[in-house]
Amino acid sequence: MIELRPGGLDHPAVIDLLRLHVAMAHADTPGANAHALDLAGLHHPAISFVSAWEGDRLLGMGALKQFDERHAEIKSMRTAPDALRRGTARAILTHLLATARARGYARVSLETGTAPSFAAANALYEAAGFIDGPVFGDYPASPHNRFMFLALT
């Protein structure tokens, strides 16, 4: 059973998964277009971080970054390699979207990659109702990045 816990950025398993997340983002996307947040970036007051567990085994992580009172962004979604295809990412995304709705956000955006390694993530976001949209925030437009959003209201 997947247990979602707020926080966890100080846990060694979370730190290791976050390092993997950043490394893989940079391995599959040119440096200027890889926007994965590192540990310091996730320690921002506008970010709510959640980790997914099965007992003491880390399954995955994700975050919600508030832009303003009506708009948030999904950040740092990553499933542990040994927990793939078990519903972890879907559970995290469902939780983050429920949090966004409870906070009254009208829109949730995300930035993801276009390399083949991002296919599963893109399929998850599409299945949740996200559609392609304009560049947002401080991101530069590039063929290596895909910008998506979901209208909540």
Secondary structure, DSSP 8 states (H G I E B T S, - for coil): --EEEE--TTSHHHHHHHHHHHHHHHHHS-GGG-----HHHH--TTEEEEEEEETTEEEEEEEEEEEETTEEEEEEEEE-GGGTTSSHHHHHHHHHHHHHHHTT-SEEEEEEE-SGGGHHHHHHHHHTT-EE----TT----TTEEEEEEE--
